[in-house]
Amino acid sequence: MSADDDKPISRLARLLGVLVAARTAARAAANRGHSVPRDAGGTEHPGSGIDPSKRVVPSDRRAEGLVALLLVFAAVFAFAFTVIYVVLSGDTQLLGVAVGGALLSLAAACIVAGKFVVPQETAIEDRGRLLDEEQTGEAVEMIEAGGEGISRRAMLVGAGGVAGAALLTAAATPLASLGPTLKSLHETPWARGVRLVDDQGRPYLADEIQIGSFYTALPENKDPESFGAGLLVVRLPAEFIHLPAPRRDWAPYGILAYSKICPHAGCAISLYRYPTYAPTSEQPAFTCPCHYSTFLPGEGGRLVFGPAGRALPQLPLMIDSGGYLRAAAGFHEDIGPSWWGVHRAQS
């Protein structure tokens, strides 16, 4: 490399050296203009640049009002969560908007309060033994001093209490989904004239119900997901039908319908046995797969085995002029688990 090629590099190095020296001199002059901070014991903290005695008490009524307003917004969103859950059947998107709005408003209230409402203080102190009597007293005084400068204390406490109550209510609301409501036990979608349909919405003709098979039926034009919607439908020969006298007309042409919900723990009954060899087979029966409660459809759903405390609820049937199966009435007893005091006696 020639001497001429070294000249630009040398010039660039000298320029960088001058810039570094100028920056160092500027920092030294700035440090000379500031005193070295000390703590309460006189210990110096060089280079920290923090004034240990600095304390600012904002006392900003506008900020206090904004914090209260944000807390009220949080309460409104939290209460809206409960309303949406109960009234609108828990629309998940609206529930997300409600809980998100509540948490966002609460976070904004905390940020504004931390920046513009509570006192701002910077302090440096030596750390000694934790939680001695003197430090405990200082901690209490520090907490009490946090309320200095707040002029609308009652308003903020009230708004915070409402927001807290609303958030607790919203958090507790989903507990209502832990089991069926009493309304779902006392009311079902079945009533006189409601037609029986399959899971595709196709109505059942009486002639389609075959002996030896069982069918699941749902109420036409009703909510198929409701607790009492599902039915078990079977057809039995006359020798297996021994209904109580008040129910003699509930099984036209030997077709019977029962609730699909086991009265023990609310499981869906999905097992059906039908005798294939009369000398050794038992009579037709429904069996719950959870705890093996067994019911006889030919005897009004009578319980013959298992922990269920009562018979399987039966739905009276009729056949319309078109040959379709319809409910002749609603259930005469409550469906579902036989919890103490929540079901009507069997008729």
C-alpha positions as a printed NumPy array, in Angstrom:
array([[   0.   ,    0.   ,    0.   ],
       [   1.423,    3.473,   -0.94 ],
       [   1.865,    6.467,    1.38 ],
       [  -0.857,    8.33 ,   -0.517],
       [  -3.382,    5.587,    0.419],
       [  -2.584,    6.033,    4.145],
       [  -3.479,    9.74 ,    4.204],
       [  -7.361,    9.391,    4.236],
       [  -7.161,    6.777,    6.993],
       [  -4.91 ,    8.983,    9.136],
       [  -7.255,   11.937,    8.718],
       [ -10.287,    9.854,    9.723],
       [  -8.479,    8.578,   12.845],
       [  -7.552,   12.111,   13.915],
       [ -11.181,   13.262,   13.429],
       [ -12.538,   10.426,   15.593],
       [  -9.979,   11.259,   18.304],
       [ -11.107,   14.873,   18.378],
       [ -14.798,   13.882,   18.681],
       [ -14.092,   11.484,   21.573],
       [ -12.076,   14.149,   23.43 ],
       [ -14.838,   16.729,   22.968],
       [ -17.494,   14.331,   24.29 ],
       [ -15.371,   13.491,   27.368],
       [ -14.812,   17.177,   28.143],
       [ -18.573,   17.905,   27.853],
       [ -19.426,   15.119,   30.332],
       [ -16.809,   16.346,   32.817],
       [ -18.195,   19.889,   32.683],
       [ -21.764,   18.571,   33.253],
       [ -20.691,   16.521,   36.286],
       [ -18.954,   19.515,   37.867],
       [ -22.235,   21.427,   37.73 ],
       [ -24.115,   18.864,   39.909],
       [ -23.51 ,   17.93 ,   43.537],
       [ -23.023,   14.293,   44.494],
       [ -26.243,   13.001,   46.088],
       [ -26.099,   11.623,   49.581],
       [ -28.595,    9.5  ,   51.568],
       [ -29.867,   10.155,   55.117],
       [ -26.645,    8.77 ,   56.654],
       [ -24.38 ,   10.983,   54.579],
       [ -23.233,    8.231,   52.249],
       [ -22.36 ,    9.494,   48.8  ],
       [ -23.858,    7.93 ,   45.689],
       [ -21.631,    9.322,   42.903],
       [ -22.907,    9.075,   39.376],
       [ -26.494,    8.139,   40.364],
       [ -27.952,   11.52 ,   39.474],
       [ -30.978,   10.866,   41.729],
       [ -32.184,   13.337,   44.319],
       [ -33.179,   11.202,   47.332],
       [ -35.41 ,   13.904,   48.786],
       [ -37.551,   14.377,   45.717],
       [ -41.319,   14.005,   46.435],
       [ -44.21 ,   15.27 ,   44.319],
       [ -47.857,   15.24 ,   45.495],
       [ -49.949,   15.764,   42.344],
       [ -53.394,   16.583,   43.84 ],
       [ -54.918,   16.591,   40.353],
       [ -58.733,   16.608,   40.533],
       [ -59.048,   15.947,   36.801],
       [ -56.894,   12.841,   37.084],
       [ -58.929,   11.661,   40.068],
       [ -62.125,   12.133,   38.1  ],
       [ -60.648,   10.212,   35.157],
       [ -59.66 ,    7.327,   37.433],
       [ -63.171,    7.19 ,   38.882],
       [ -64.672,    7.256,   35.376],
       [ -62.428,    4.406,   34.223],
       [ -63.403,    2.357,   37.282],
       [ -67.073,    2.953,   36.465],
       [ -66.408,    1.783,   32.886],
       [ -64.775,   -1.359,   34.289],
       [ -67.876,   -1.964,   36.435],
       [ -70.208,   -1.451,   33.468],
       [ -68.295,   -3.923,   31.304],
       [ -68.143,   -6.462,   34.145],
       [ -71.878,   -6.239,   34.825],
       [ -72.459,   -6.463,   31.055],
       [ -70.588,   -9.795,   31.121],
       [ -73.145,  -11.171,   33.577],
       [ -76.086,   -9.804,   31.565],
       [ -74.766,  -11.27 ,   28.307],
       [ -74.15 ,  -14.615,   29.979],
       [ -77.661,  -14.813,   31.427],
       [ -79.832,  -13.022,   28.839],
       [ -78.039,  -13.736,   25.549],
       [ -77.173,  -17.361,   26.36 ],
       [ -73.465,  -16.622,   26.637],
       [ -72.525,  -15.24 ,   23.199],
       [ -68.772,  -15.881,   23.294],
       [ -67.778,  -12.87 ,   21.191],
       [ -69.783,  -10.443,   23.298],
       [ -68.468,  -12.073,   26.464],
       [ -64.933,  -11.52 ,   25.198],
       [ -65.658,   -7.851,   24.464],
       [ -67.171,   -7.374,   27.926],
       [ -64.376,   -8.97 ,   29.935],
       [ -61.741,   -7.329,   27.723],
       [ -63.32 ,   -3.918,   28.233],
       [ -63.466,   -4.449,   31.993],
       [ -59.826,   -5.453,   32.273],
       [ -58.669,   -2.704,   29.893],
       [ -60.579,   -0.03 ,   31.836],
       [ -59.212,   -1.331,   35.126],
       [ -55.65 ,   -1.334,   33.775],
       [ -56.059,    2.219,   32.449],
       [ -57.387,    3.361,   35.839],
       [ -54.365,    1.858,   37.592],
       [ -51.945,    3.513,   35.146],
       [ -53.537,    6.952,   35.478],
       [ -53.705,    6.64 ,   39.269],
       [ -50.071,    5.551,   39.46 ],
       [ -48.878,    8.432,   37.31 ],
       [ -51.093,   11.364,   38.281],
       [ -52.96 ,   10.64 ,   41.539],
       [ -50.731,    8.953,   44.138],
       [ -47.58 ,   10.799,   45.351],
       [ -44.421,   10.363,   43.266],
       [ -41.281,    9.88 ,   45.357],
       [ -37.665,    8.915,   44.706],
       [ -35.588,    7.783,   47.69 ],
       [ -32.291,    6.009,   48.347],
       [ -31.641,    4.28 ,   51.652],
       [ -29.397,    1.622,   53.088],
       [ -30.882,   -1.838,   53.478],
       [ -30.693,   -3.248,   56.972],
       [ -32.417,   -6.108,   58.746],
       [ -35.901,   -6.626,   57.349],
       [ -39.11 ,   -6.16 ,   59.339],
       [ -37.716,   -4.784,   62.596],
       [ -39.994,   -2.509,   64.618],
       [ -38.55 ,    0.709,   63.238],
       [ -38.82 ,   -0.389,   59.614],
       [ -42.331,   -1.73 ,   60.187],
       [ -43.4  ,    1.666,   61.462],
       [ -41.75 ,    3.343,   58.492],
       [ -43.575,    1.006,   56.12 ],
       [ -46.92 ,    1.89 ,   57.721],
       [ -46.142,    5.594,   57.449],
       [ -45.156,    5.14 ,   53.806],
       [ -48.442,    3.401,   53.008],
       [ -50.435,    6.085,   54.802],
       [ -48.506,    8.788,   52.951],
       [ -49.646,    7.256,   49.681],
       [ -53.023,    8.897,   50.175],
       [ -51.677,   12.428,   50.456],
       [ -52.957,   14.912,   47.94 ],
       [ -56.077,   12.935,   46.984],
       [ -59.054,   15.257,   47.326],
       [ -61.787,   12.936,   46.027],
       [ -61.019,    9.962,   48.199],
       [ -64.639,    8.958,   48.823],
       [ -65.411,    9.056,   45.104],
       [ -62.408,    6.905,   44.216],
       [ -63.134,    4.421,   47.007],
       [ -66.771,    4.151,   45.893],
       [ -65.852,    3.68 ,   42.233],
       [ -63.224,    1.115,   43.173],
       [ -65.735,   -0.768,   45.325],
       [ -68.296,   -0.866,   42.514],
       [ -65.658,   -2.029,   40.025],
       [ -64.471,   -4.722,   42.435],
       [ -68.002,   -5.967,   43.075],
       [ -68.732,   -6.046,   39.336],
       [ -65.558,   -7.989,   38.56 ],
       [ -66.295,  -10.507,   41.335],
       [ -69.836,  -10.938,   39.977],
       [ -68.514,  -11.504,   36.455],
       [ -65.964,  -14.033,   37.737],
       [ -68.645,  -15.934,   39.658],
       [ -71.236,  -15.918,   36.86 ],
       [ -69.847,  -18.967,   34.969],
       [ -70.475,  -21.055,   38.096],
       [ -74.091,  -21.168,   36.941],
       [ -73.014,  -23.574,   34.199],
       [ -71.82 ,  -26.262,   36.59 ],
       [ -75.169,  -28.047,   36.357],
       [ -78.671,  -27.794,   34.896],
       [ -80.902,  -25.03 ,   36.177],
       [ -84.12 ,  -25.751,   38.007],
       [ -85.967,  -24.275,   35.053],
       [ -84.468,  -26.906,   32.732],
       [ -85.667,  -29.611,   35.136],
       [ -89.21 ,  -28.285,   35.464],
       [ -89.667,  -27.245,   31.815],
       [ -88.962,  -29.191,   28.617],
       [ -89.66 ,  -28.434,   24.937],
       [ -92.271,  -31.201,   24.822],
       [ -95.979,  -30.307,   24.759],
       [ -99.119,  -31.629,   23.102],
       [ -98.803,  -31.653,   19.311],
       [ -94.989,  -31.421,   19.103],
       [ -93.845,  -33.824,   16.396],
       [ -90.987,  -36.293,   16.93 ],
       [ -88.08 ,  -35.903,   14.457],
       [ -84.66 ,  -37.517,   14.016],
       [ -81.311,  -35.717,   14.271],
       [ -81.702,  -34.565,   10.664],
       [ -85.08 ,  -32.967,   11.351],
       [ -87.055,  -35.658,    9.517],
       [ -90.389,  -36.532,   11.196],
       [ -90.922,  -40.081,   12.429],
       [ -93.763,  -42.095,   10.937],
       [ -95.313,  -44.597,   13.323],
       [ -94.82 ,  -47.351,   10.728],
       [ -91.049,  -46.709,   10.725],
       [ -90.594,  -47.722,   14.363],
       [ -89.541,  -51.355,   14.271],
       [ -89.7  ,  -53.93 ,   17.071],
       [ -86.268,  -54.774,   18.458],
       [ -84.654,  -51.388,   17.704],
       [ -84.59 ,  -48.122,   19.604],
       [ -84.584,  -44.588,   18.209],
       [ -83.534,  -41.16 ,   19.43 ],
       [ -86.148,  -38.468,   18.831],
       [ -86.022,  -34.668,   19.158],
       [ -88.801,  -32.039,   19.259],
       [ -89.588,  -30.458,   15.901],
       [ -88.723,  -26.731,   15.618],
       [ -87.343,  -26.675,   19.182],
       [ -83.845,  -26.363,   20.577],
       [ -82.245,  -29.814,   20.12 ],
       [ -79.537,  -28.915,   22.667],
       [ -81.937,  -28.262,   25.54 ],
       [ -81.603,  -30.551,   28.533],
       [ -84.935,  -32.334,   28.076],
       [ -85.014,  -32.57 ,   24.278],
       [ -83.811,  -36.13 ,   23.754],
       [ -86.225,  -39.082,   23.772],
       [ -85.821,  -42.849,   23.595],
       [ -88.467,  -44.404,   21.334],
       [ -89.174,  -48.148,   21.053],
       [ -91.919,  -50.447,   19.845],
       [ -92.869,  -53.487,   21.918],
       [ -95.173,  -56.451,   21.375],
       [ -98.288,  -56.486,   23.519],
       [ -96.937,  -59.214,   25.842],
       [ -94.216,  -56.862,   27.109],
       [ -96.475,  -53.854,   27.764],
       [ -97.842,  -53.59 ,   31.3  ],
       [ -98.406,  -49.879,   31.858],
       [-100.248,  -48.431,   34.861],
       [-103.95 ,  -47.828,   34.227],
       [-103.621,  -44.015,   33.767],
       [-101.073,  -44.621,   30.994],
       [-102.902,  -47.201,   28.894],
       [-103.315,  -44.758,   25.985],
       [ -99.728,  -43.394,   26.122],
       [ -98.353,  -46.081,   23.773],
       [-100.306,  -46.186,   20.475],
       [ -99.557,  -49.385,   18.52 ],
       [ -97.043,  -50.348,   21.2  ],
       [ -94.795,  -47.314,   20.609],
       [ -93.36 ,  -45.817,   23.816],
       [ -91.206,  -42.747,   24.445],
       [ -89.034,  -41.942,   27.485],
       [ -86.624,  -39.208,   28.49 ],
       [ -83.074,  -39.916,   27.383],
       [ -81.679,  -38.41 ,   30.615],
       [ -81.014,  -40.876,   33.413],
       [ -82.653,  -39.784,   36.696],
       [ -79.532,  -40.744,   38.649],
       [ -76.708,  -38.401,   37.533],
       [ -78.048,  -36.946,   34.283],
       [ -76.151,  -39.189,   31.867],
       [ -77.557,  -39.916,   28.416],
       [ -79.035,  -43.43 ,   28.201],
       [ -77.652,  -45.194,   25.14 ],
       [ -78.036,  -48.947,   25.76 ],
       [ -81.086,  -51.03 ,   24.882],
       [ -81.562,  -54.753,   25.243],
       [ -84.249,  -56.728,   23.487],
       [ -84.852,  -60.487,   23.978],
       [ -83.63 ,  -62.539,   21.053],
       [ -84.433,  -65.933,   22.535],
       [ -87.497,  -65.889,   24.768],
       [ -86.736,  -68.932,   26.972],
       [ -83.469,  -67.421,   28.264],
       [ -83.634,  -63.682,   27.479],
       [ -84.916,  -61.054,   29.844],
       [ -87.568,  -58.523,   28.895],
       [ -86.696,  -55.287,   27.021],
       [ -84.812,  -52.693,   29.075],
       [ -82.881,  -49.419,   28.824],
       [ -79.52 ,  -49.248,   30.6  ],
       [ -77.5  ,  -46.152,   31.48 ],
       [ -73.811,  -46.685,   30.556],
       [ -72.533,  -44.6  ,   33.479],
       [ -73.775,  -46.537,   36.534],
       [ -75.912,  -49.232,   34.895],
       [ -79.304,  -48.151,   36.146],
       [ -81.796,  -50.304,   34.239],
       [ -85.392,  -49.397,   33.343],
       [ -88.248,  -51.396,   31.835],
       [ -90.028,  -49.49 ,   29.02 ],
       [ -92.919,  -51.907,   29.011],
       [ -93.703,  -51.117,   32.658],
       [ -93.661,  -47.349,   32.544],
       [ -89.886,  -47.04 ,   32.878],
       [ -89.758,  -48.902,   36.197],
       [ -86.3  ,  -49.072,   37.792],
       [ -85.127,  -52.655,   38.243],
       [ -81.406,  -52.195,   38.873],
       [ -78.868,  -49.503,   39.72 ],
       [ -78.568,  -46.354,   41.823],
       [ -81.237,  -44.21 ,   40.112],
       [ -83.83 ,  -43.266,   42.685],
       [ -86.942,  -43.437,   40.518],
       [ -88.462,  -44.604,   37.243],
       [ -87.514,  -43.175,   33.867],
       [ -89.95 ,  -40.35 ,   32.936],
       [ -92.363,  -41.342,   30.161],
       [ -93.806,  -39.045,   27.478],
       [ -97.352,  -39.796,   26.241],
       [ -97.611,  -40.235,   22.455],
       [-100.268,  -39.983,   19.781],
       [-100.38 ,  -40.503,   16.012],
       [-101.717,  -37.708,   13.794],
       [-103.806,  -38.06 ,   10.635],
       [-100.646,  -38.277,    8.523],
       [ -99.29 ,  -41.196,   10.523],
       [ -96.59 ,  -39.144,   12.294],
       [ -95.681,  -39.473,   15.947],
       [ -96.513,  -36.509,   18.175],
       [ -96.44 ,  -35.812,   21.889],
       [ -99.903,  -36.194,   23.411],
       [ -98.825,  -33.961,   26.329],
       [ -95.694,  -32.829,   28.126],
       [ -93.89 ,  -34.856,   30.756],
       [ -95.99 ,  -35.444,   33.855],
       [ -92.877,  -35.4  ,   36.068],
       [ -89.493,  -33.715,   36.122],
       [ -86.685,  -35.175,   34.069],
       [ -83.053,  -35.485,   35.039],
       [ -81.27 ,  -36.243,   38.324],
       [ -83.436,  -36.918,   41.354],
       [ -81.887,  -34.233,   43.532],
       [ -83.664,  -33.664,   46.818],
       [ -86.539,  -31.224,   46.466],
       [ -86.136,  -30.357,   42.777],
       [ -88.381,  -32.842,   41.005],
       [ -92.11 ,  -33.341,   41.04 ],
       [ -93.524,  -36.649,   42.086],
       [ -94.281,  -39.153,   39.366],
       [ -97.923,  -39.25 ,   38.312]])
